[in-house]
């Protein structure tokens, strides 16, 4: 079950609209407005890599007001693997 963080840049003034639209997408577990280069970070959980690709490309990127996305797929998580031995 892949998990990814999607960093999202939105058009000026579209933060509220994009935030609400993202909350309605199945597979998005969290949506957070942040300060910095990106405006929103979404945490996505998918059943497999194909589903993750569809959520990012077909659903997230199709939301009006989104200018740019950057996706970071989790390789190792302290939640799933609480010990360092999984890194070696």
C-alpha positions, -999 to +999 in steps of 0.1 A: +000+000+000+020+030-012+018+063+006+029+097-008+030+133+001+020+156-028+032+192-026+009+215-044+013+251-057-020+269-064-030+300-082-032+331-060-065+332-041-074+296-049-062+280-017-097+276-001-112+261-032-084+237-038-083+227-001-120+218-001-118+200-035-088+178-023-106+168+009-133+151-013-109+129-032-109+093-021-074+082-011-063+116+003-059+111+040-048+146+050-048+181+034-027+208+050-022+245+040+014+254+045+037+284+041+066+283+017+072+275-019+042+252-019+007+261-006-008+227+002+006+193+012-017+163+007-010+128+022-022+101-002-027+064+006-034+041-023-040+004-028-012+001-053+011+022-075-015+023-104-041+037-080-015+062-067-007+074-102-045+078-110-051+098-078-022+122-085-025+125-123-062+122-129-077+136-098-054+159-079-039+175-111-073+180-126-085+203-097-089+239-110-065+263-095-036+238-091-005+252-109+022+226-100+026+194-080+055+174-068+051+139-054+072+122-028+065+084-024+074+071+011+102+045+010+106+039+048+084+052+075+089+052+113+052+043+116+055+011+095+091+003+104+100+016+138+136+003+139+166+013+118+173-023+107+148-018+078+171+008+063+199-016+057 
